[in-house]
């Protein structure tokens, strides 16, 4: 973690930690247990950890030292957009984020550097692709059709995102609201609106921990594949 700037995602640790001399059949589980139980390591976000000795430097790097709400929201939004892009990449989808977010940071790297495309594929009528251009993350399949749409809602209005999904409902796609766990009740209230009855069963809520866990699981699998 020191070599990585004092922090790391759990998924990245699976790849950079040399466990060849560890006397365990489940080194990834050991790594996870160490970061969760060590008093020398603290959690920044689900799946993102840093060394206590580097706390000030790491929080300053990500502009989180004062925990100003705007800085926290911007960092959190970019972090989960980045995780969604990385998950999509590992699942072999073409990944896209809107132009206005492409220079938003996922940790220290602009999102544009981890996405597969900077231009949205022309998958339908212009008015539809224009609408889709504002969605936080999209996964496209091998035919350049949208497989999944994701909106990250840290504190903004969930209803606005569901309205986007409503406009895109004629595509055979999945729709996800990604948000803190405490917002799930608010999500269900929004989905009770009559205007959204046609997509009520198609829009799903994913909390941050679920996204982080999926990212970690895929990283574990890729680390195992490389070791074989």
Phi and psi in degrees as GROMACS dihedral restraints (atoms count N, CA, C in turn):
[ dihedral_restraints ]
;  ai    aj    ak    al  type     phi  dphi    fc
    3     4     5     6     1   -61.1    20    10
    4     5     6     7     1   -45.3    20    10
    6     7     8     9     1   -64.1    20    10
    7     8     9    10     1   -22.1    20    10
    9    10    11    12     1   -95.1    20    10
   10    11    12    13     1    13.3    20    10
   12    13    14    15     1    94.3    20    10
   13    14    15    16     1    10.8    20    10
   15    16    17    18     1    93.7    20    10
   16    17    18    19     1     2.0    20    10
   18    19    20    21     1  -146.8    20    10
   19    20    21    22     1   167.5    20    10
   21    22    23    24     1  -171.6    20    10
   22    23    24    25     1   151.5    20    10
   24    25    26    27     1   -75.1    20    10
   25    26    27    28     1   155.1    20    10
   27    28    29    30     1   -61.7    20    10
   28    29    30    31     1   -40.2    20    10
   30    31    32    33     1   -60.3    20    10
   31    32    33    34     1   -39.0    20    10
   33    34    35    36     1   -67.8    20    10
   34    35    36    37     1   -35.5    20    10
   36    37    38    39     1   -61.1    20    10
   37    38    39    40     1   -34.0    20    10
   39    40    41    42     1   -59.1    20    10
   40    41    42    43     1   -28.9    20    10
   42    43    44    45     1   -92.8    20    10
   43    44    45    46     1   -33.1    20    10
   45    46    47    48     1   -95.6    20    10
   46    47    48    49     1   -17.1    20    10
   48    49    50    51     1   -85.0    20    10
   49    50    51    52     1   126.9    20    10
   51    52    53    54     1   -81.4    20    10
   52    53    54    55     1   107.7    20    10
   54    55    56    57     1  -107.2    20    10
   55    56    57    58     1    14.4    20    10
   57    58    59    60     1   -62.7    20    10
   58    59    60    61     1   -26.5    20    10
   60    61    62    63     1   -97.6    20    10
   61    62    63    64     1     0.9    20    10
   63    64    65    66     1   -76.4    20    10
   64    65    66    67     1   135.1    20    10
   66    67    68    69     1   -90.6    20    10
   67    68    69    70     1    66.6    20    10
   69    70    71    72     1  -149.8    20    10
   70    71    72    73     1   147.4    20    10
   72    73    74    75     1   -87.3    20    10
   73    74    75    76     1    -9.1    20    10
   75    76    77    78     1  -129.2    20    10
   76    77    78    79     1    68.6    20    10
   78    79    80    81     1   -62.1    20    10
   79    80    81    82     1   -33.5    20    10
   81    82    83    84     1   -63.8    20    10
   82    83    84    85     1   -38.4    20    10
   84    85    86    87     1   -64.3    20    10
   85    86    87    88     1   -37.1    20    10
   87    88    89    90     1   -65.9    20    10
   88    89    90    91     1   -41.5    20    10
   90    91    92    93     1   -60.5    20    10
   91    92    93    94     1   -45.3    20    10
   93    94    95    96     1   -62.2    20    10
   94    95    96    97     1   -42.3    20    10
   96    97    98    99     1   -65.0    20    10
   97    98    99   100     1   -39.5    20    10
   99   100   101   102     1   -61.8    20    10
  100   101   102   103     1   -49.0    20    10
  102   103   104   105     1   -67.3    20    10
  103   104   105   106     1   -31.6    20    10
  105   106   107   108     1   -76.5    20    10
  106   107   108   109     1   -29.2    20    10
  108   109   110   111     1  -104.8    20    10
  109   110   111   112     1   -16.5    20    10
  111   112   113   114     1   -74.4    20    10
  112   113   114   115     1   133.0    20    10
  114   115   116   117     1   -75.7    20    10
  115   116   117   118     1    -7.6    20    10
  117   118   119   120     1   -92.1    20    10
  118   119   120   121     1     0.5    20    10
  120   121   122   123     1  -129.2    20    10
  121   122   123   124     1   139.7    20    10
  123   124   125   126     1  -127.2    20    10
  124   125   126   127     1   157.8    20    10
  126   127   128   129     1   -94.2    20    10
  127   128   129   130     1   131.3    20    10
  129   130   131   132     1   -93.2    20    10
  130   131   132   133     1   -48.8    20    10
  132   133   134   135     1  -142.7    20    10
  133   134   135   136     1   163.0    20    10
  135   136   137   138     1   -52.5    20    10
  136   137   138   139     1   123.0    20    10
  138   139   140   141     1    85.4    20    10
  139   140   141   142     1    -2.0    20    10
  141   142   143   144     1  -123.8    20    10
  142   143   144   145     1   121.1    20    10
  144   145   146   147     1  -128.1    20    10
  145   146   147   148     1   156.0    20    10
  147   148   149   150     1  -144.2    20    10
  148   149   150   151     1   158.7    20    10
  150   151   152   153     1   -77.6    20    10
  151   152   153   154     1   137.0    20    10
  153   154   155   156     1   -57.9    20    10
  154   155   156   157     1   -38.2    20    10
  156   157   158   159     1   -64.9    20    10
  157   158   159   160     1   -19.5    20    10
  159   160   161   162     1  -108.8    20    10
  160   161   162   163     1    12.4    20    10
  162   163   164   165     1   -52.1    20    10
  163   164   165   166     1   -54.5    20    10
  165   166   167   168     1   -61.5    20    10
  166   167   168   169     1   -43.6    20    10
  168   169   170   171     1   -65.5    20    10
  169   170   171   172     1   -41.5    20    10
  171   172   173   174     1   -68.4    20    10
  172   173   174   175     1   -45.9    20    10
  174   175   176   177     1   -65.4    20    10
  175   176   177   178     1   -34.0    20    10
  177   178   179   180     1   -68.4    20    10
  178   179   180   181     1   -40.2    20    10
  180   181   182   183     1   -57.7    20    10
  181   182   183   184     1   -42.0    20    10
  183   184   185   186     1   -95.0    20    10
  184   185   186   187     1    10.9    20    10
  186   187   188   189     1    56.3    20    10
  187   188   189   190     1    41.1    20    10
  189   190   191   192     1  -113.3    20    10
  190   191   192   193     1     3.0    20    10
  192   193   194   195     1   -61.1    20    10
  193   194   195   196     1   -41.3    20    10
  195   196   197   198     1   -88.7    20    10
  196   197   198   199     1    -6.1    20    10
  198   199   200   201     1    54.6    20    10
  199   200   201   202     1    36.9    20    10
  201   202   203   204     1   -65.1    20    10
  202   203   204   205     1   137.1    20    10
  204   205   206   207     1   -57.2    20    10
  205   206   207   208     1   -38.1    20    10
  207   208   209   210     1   -66.9    20    10
  208   209   210   211     1   -43.5    20    10
  210   211   212   213     1   -64.1    20    10
  211   212   213   214     1   -43.3    20    10
  213   214   215   216     1   -61.6    20    10
  214   215   216   217     1   -43.9    20    10
  216   217   218   219     1   -64.6    20    10
  217   218   219   220     1   -44.3    20    10
  219   220   221   222     1   -64.0    20    10
  220   221   222   223     1   -44.0    20    10
  222   223   224   225     1   -63.1    20    10
  223   224   225   226     1   -46.3    20    10
  225   226   227   228     1   -62.7    20    10
  226   227   228   229     1   -43.7    20    10
  228   229   230   231     1   -60.3    20    10
  229   230   231   232     1   -47.9    20    10
  231   232   233   234     1   -66.1    20    10
  232   233   234   235     1   -35.5    20    10
  234   235   236   237     1   -64.1    20    10
  235   236   237   238     1   -46.2    20    10
  237   238   239   240     1   -77.0    20    10
  238   239   240   241     1   -30.2    20    10
  240   241   242   243     1   -60.0    20    10
  241   242   243   244     1   -43.5    20    10
  243   244   245   246     1   -63.7    20    10
  244   245   246   247     1   -42.7    20    10
  246   247   248   249     1   -61.5    20    10
  247   248   249   250     1   -42.2    20    10
  249   250   251   252     1   -64.0    20    10
  250   251   252   253     1   -39.1    20    10
  252   253   254   255     1   -64.9    20    10
  253   254   255   256     1   -45.9    20    10
  255   256   257   258     1   -62.4    20    10
  256   257   258   259     1   -41.0    20    10
  258   259   260   261     1   -61.8    20    10
  259   260   261   262     1   -46.4    20    10
  261   262   263   264     1   -59.3    20    10
  262   263   264   265     1   -41.4    20    10
  264   265   266   267     1   -61.9    20    10
  265   266   267   268     1   -43.5    20    10
  267   268   269   270     1   -67.3    20    10
  268   269   270   271     1   -25.8    20    10
  270   271   272   273     1   -87.8    20    10
  271   272   273   274     1     3.5    20    10
  273   274   275   276     1    69.3    20    10
  274   275   276   277     1    31.7    20    10
  276   277   278   279     1   -92.3    20    10
  277   278   279   280     1   157.6    20    10
  279   280   281   282     1   -81.3    20    10
  280   281   282   283     1   127.0    20    10
  282   283   284   285     1  -108.7    20    10
  283   284   285   286     1   143.8    20    10
  285   286   287   288     1  -141.6    20    10
  286   287   288   289     1   139.7    20    10
  288   289   290   291     1  -126.6    20    10
  289   290   291   292     1   153.1    20    10
  291   292   293   294     1   -65.2    20    10
  292   293   294   295     1   154.9    20    10
  294   295   296   297     1   -54.1    20    10
  295   296   297   298     1   -38.4    20    10
  297   298   299   300     1   -69.8    20    10
  298   299   300   301     1   -13.8    20    10
  300   301   302   303     1  -108.7    20    10
  301   302   303   304     1    -3.3    20    10
  303   304   305   306     1   -65.5    20    10
  304   305   306   307     1   -22.0    20    10
  306   307   308   309     1  -103.1    20    10
  307   308   309   310     1     6.3    20    10
  309   310   311   312     1   -67.5    20    10
  310   311   312   313     1   145.6    20    10
  312   313   314   315     1   -88.7    20    10
  313   314   315   316     1   135.1    20    10
  315   316   317   318     1  -103.0    20    10
  316   317   318   319     1   101.4    20    10
  318   319   320   321     1    59.0    20    10
  319   320   321   322     1  -112.8    20    10
  321   322   323   324     1  -106.3    20    10
  322   323   324   325     1     4.6    20    10
  324   325   326   327     1  -113.2    20    10
  325   326   327   328     1   130.5    20    10
  327   328   329   330     1   -60.1    20    10
  328   329   330   331     1   142.4    20    10
  330   331   332   333     1   -56.9    20    10
  331   332   333   334     1   -32.0    20    10
  333   334   335   336     1   -59.1    20    10
  334   335   336   337     1   -26.8    20    10
  336   337   338   339     1   -79.1    20    10
  337   338   339   340     1   -15.0    20    10
  339   340   341   342     1  -111.3    20    10
  340   341   342   343     1    -9.3    20    10
  342   343   344   345     1   -79.9    20    10
  343   344   345   346     1   153.8    20    10
  345   346   347   348     1   -78.3    20    10
  346   347   348   349     1   -27.2    20    10
  348   349   350   351     1  -144.7    20    10
  349   350   351   352     1   145.0    20    10
  351   352   353   354     1   -99.3    20    10
  352   353   354   355     1   -12.9    20    10
  354   355   356   357     1  -111.8    20    10
  355   356   357   358     1   132.9    20    10
  357   358   359   360     1   -69.8    20    10
  358   359   360   361     1   132.0    20    10
  360   361   362   363     1   -59.4    20    10
  361   362   363   364     1   142.3    20    10
  363   364   365   366     1   -77.9    20    10
  364   365   366   367     1    75.2    20    10
  366   367   368   369     1   -87.7    20    10
  367   368   369   370     1    -2.8    20    10
  369   370   371   372     1  -169.0    20    10
  370   371   372   373     1  -163.7    20    10
  372   373   374   375     1   -55.7    20    10
  373   374   375   376     1   149.8    20    10
  375   376   377   378     1   -56.9    20    10
  376   377   378   379     1   -39.9    20    10
  378   379   380   381     1   -63.9    20    10
  379   380   381   382     1   -28.4    20    10
  381   382   383   384     1   -78.0    20    10
  382   383   384   385     1   -43.0    20    10
  384   385   386   387     1   -67.2    20    10
  385   386   387   388     1   -33.0    20    10
  387   388   389   390     1   -63.7    20    10
  388   389   390   391     1   -38.9    20    10
  390   391   392   393     1   -68.0    20    10
  391   392   393   394     1   -41.8    20    10
  393   394   395   396     1   -68.0    20    10
  394   395   396   397     1   -25.2    20    10
  396   397   398   399     1   -59.4    20    10
  397   398   399   400     1   -18.2    20    10
  399   400   401   402     1   -96.0    20    10
  400   401   402   403     1    -3.4    20    10
  402   403   404   405     1   -75.1    20    10
  403   404   405   406     1   140.1    20    10
  405   406   407   408     1   -60.0    20    10
  406   407   408   409     1   -44.3    20    10
  408   409   410   411     1  -146.4    20    10
  409   410   411   412     1   136.5    20    10
  411   412   413   414     1  -129.4    20    10
  412   413   414   415     1   137.4    20    10
  414   415   416   417     1  -104.0    20    10
  415   416   417   418     1   129.6    20    10
  417   418   419   420     1  -111.5    20    10
  418   419   420   421     1   142.1    20    10
  420   421   422   423     1   -82.8    20    10
  421   422   423   424     1  -175.0    20    10
  423   424   425   426     1   -66.6    20    10
  424   425   426   427     1   -14.6    20    10
  426   427   428   429     1   -97.0    20    10
  427   428   429   430     1    11.0    20    10
  429   430   431   432     1    60.9    20    10
  430   431   432   433     1    31.0    20    10
  432   433   434   435     1  -103.7    20    10
  433   434   435   436     1   145.8    20    10
  435   436   437   438     1   -69.4    20    10
  436   437   438   439     1   121.2    20    10
  438   439   440   441     1   -86.7    20    10
  439   440   441   442     1   -44.2    20    10
  441   442   443   444     1  -147.4    20    10
  442   443   444   445     1   140.7    20    10
  444   445   446   447     1  -114.2    20    10
  445   446   447   448     1   136.8    20    10
  447   448   449   450     1  -128.3    20    10
  448   449   450   451     1   134.4    20    10
  450   451   452   453     1  -120.7    20    10
  451   452   453   454     1   123.7    20    10
  453   454   455   456     1   -90.8    20    10
  454   455   456   457     1   120.2    20    10
  456   457   458   459     1  -123.4    20    10
  457   458   459   460     1    84.8    20    10
  459   460   461   462     1   -70.7    20    10
  460   461   462   463     1   -46.5    20    10
  462   463   464   465     1  -147.9    20    10
  463   464   465   466     1    -4.3    20    10
  465   466   467   468     1   -80.6    20    10
  466   467   468   469     1   177.6    20    10
  468   469   470   471     1   -73.5    20    10
  469   470   471   472     1   113.4    20    10
  471   472   473   474     1   -61.7    20    10
  472   473   474   475     1   -34.2    20    10
  474   475   476   477     1   -59.7    20    10
  475   476   477   478     1   -37.1    20    10
  477   478   479   480     1   -62.1    20    10
  478   479   480   481     1   -39.2    20    10
  480   481   482   483     1   -69.3    20    10
  481   482   483   484     1   -40.7    20    10
  483   484   485   486     1   -65.0    20    10
  484   485   486   487     1   -32.8    20    10
  486   487   488   489     1   -62.9    20    10
  487   488   489   490     1   -39.1    20    10
  489   490   491   492     1   -60.2    20    10
  490   491   492   493     1   -46.5    20    10
  492   493   494   495     1   -60.5    20    10
  493   494   495   496     1   -37.4    20    10
  495   496   497   498     1   -61.0    20    10
  496   497   498   499     1   -41.6    20    10
  498   499   500   501     1   -67.4    20    10
  499   500   501   502     1   -23.7    20    10
  501   502   503   504     1  -104.8    20    10
  502   503   504   505     1    11.9    20    10
  504   505   506   507     1   -66.0    20    10
  505   506   507   508     1   -18.8    20    10
  507   508   509   510     1   -76.5    20    10
  508   509   510   511     1    -5.8    20    10
  510   511   512   513     1   -89.7    20    10
  511   512   513   514     1   145.4    20    10
  513   514   515   516     1   -81.0    20    10
  514   515   516   517     1    74.3    20    10
  516   517   518   519     1  -132.3    20    10
  517   518   519   520     1   163.9    20    10
  519   520   521   522     1  -101.3    20    10
  520   521   522   523     1   148.5    20    10
  522   523   524   525     1  -124.6    20    10
  523   524   525   526     1   132.7    20    10
  525   526   527   528     1  -132.4    20    10
  526   527   528   529     1   134.5    20    10
  528   529   530   531     1  -100.1    20    10
  529   530   531   532     1   123.0    20    10
  531   532   533   534     1  -110.1    20    10
  532   533   534   535     1   121.3    20    10
  534   535   536   537     1  -158.9    20    10
  535   536   537   538     1   170.6    20    10
  537   538   539   540     1   -61.6    20    10
  538   539   540   541     1   152.7    20    10
  540   541   542   543     1   -55.8    20    10
  541   542   543   544     1   -36.9    20    10
  543   544   545   546     1   -68.0    20    10
  544   545   546   547     1   -11.6    20    10
  546   547   548   549     1   -90.9    20    10
  547   548   549   550     1     0.0    20    10
  549   550   551   552     1   -63.2    20    10
  550   551   552   553     1   -39.4    20    10
  552   553   554   555     1   -62.8    20    10
  553   554   555   556     1   -40.5    20    10
  555   556   557   558     1   -63.0    20    10
  556   557   558   559     1   -40.4    20    10
  558   559   560   561     1   -57.4    20    10
  559   560   561   562     1   -47.0    20    10
  561   562   563   564     1   -65.3    20    10
  562   563   564   565     1   -34.2    20    10
  564   565   566   567     1   -65.2    20    10
  565   566   567   568     1   -41.2    20    10
  567   568   569   570     1   -62.8    20    10
  568   569   570   571     1   -42.1    20    10
  570   571   572   573     1   -70.4    20    10
  571   572   573   574     1   -11.8    20    10
  573   574   575   576     1   -79.5    20    10
  574   575   576   577     1   -11.6    20    10
  576   577   578   579     1   -61.9    20    10
  577   578   579   580     1   138.2    20    10
  579   580   581   582     1   -57.1    20    10
  580   581   582   583     1   -34.8    20    10
  582   583   584   585     1   -60.3    20    10
  583   584   585   586     1   -22.6    20    10
  585   586   587   588     1  -107.2    20    10
  586   587   588   589     1    14.6    20    10
  588   589   590   591     1   -62.1    20    10
  589   590   591   592     1   -31.7    20    10
  591   592   593   594     1   -73.4    20    10
  592   593   594   595     1   -20.2    20    10
  594   595   596   597     1  -117.5    20    10
  595   596   597   598     1     8.2    20    10
  597   598   599   600     1   -53.2    20    10
  598   599   600   601     1   -41.0    20    10
  600   601   602   603     1   -86.4    20    10
  601   602   603   604     1    -4.0    20    10
  603   604   605   606     1  -102.5    20    10
  604   605   606   607     1   -16.5    20    10
  606   607   608   609     1   -97.5    20    10
  607   608   609   610     1   125.9    20    10
  609   610   611   612     1  -116.5    20    10
  610   611   612   613     1   152.1    20    10
  612   613   614   615     1  -103.0    20    10
  613   614   615   616     1   130.1    20    10
  615   616   617   618     1  -125.1    20    10
  616   617   618   619     1   123.4    20    10
  618   619   620   621     1   -82.9    20    10
  619   620   621   622     1   166.9    20    10
  621   622   623   624     1   -58.0    20    10
  622   623   624   625     1   -40.1    20    10
  624   625   626   627     1   -62.4    20    10
  625   626   627   628     1   -37.1    20    10
  627   628   629   630     1   -64.2    20    10
  628   629   630   631     1   -42.9    20    10
  630   631   632   633     1   -65.1    20    10
  631   632   633   634     1   -44.9    20    10
  633   634   635   636     1   -61.2    20    10
  634   635   636   637     1   -42.3    20    10
  636   637   638   639     1   -64.3    20    10
  637   638   639   640     1   -39.0    20    10
  639   640   641   642     1   -66.5    20    10
  640   641   642   643     1   -40.7    20    10
  642   643   644   645     1   -60.9    20    10
  643   644   645   646     1   -46.7    20    10
  645   646   647   648     1   -61.9    20    10
  646   647   648   649     1   -42.3    20    10
  648   649   650   651     1   -62.6    20    10
  649   650   651   652     1   -42.6    20    10
  651   652   653   654     1   -68.0    20    10
  652   653   654   655     1   -37.3    20    10
  654   655   656   657     1   -64.8    20    10
  655   656   657   658     1   -38.3    20    10
  657   658   659   660     1   -61.2    20    10
  658   659   660   661     1   -43.9    20    10
  660   661   662   663     1   -64.1    20    10
  661   662   663   664     1   -42.3    20    10
  663   664   665   666     1   -68.9    20    10
  664   665   666   667     1   -34.9    20    10
  666   667   668   669     1   -65.6    20    10
  667   668   669   670     1   -40.3    20    10
  669   670   671   672     1   -65.2    20    10
  670   671   672   673     1   -43.7    20    10
  672   673   674   675     1   -59.2    20    10
  673   674   675   676     1   -40.6    20    10
  675   676   677   678     1   -69.6    20    10
  676   677   678   679     1   -27.4    20    10
  678   679   680   681     1   -79.7    20    10
  679   680   681   682     1   -19.6    20    10
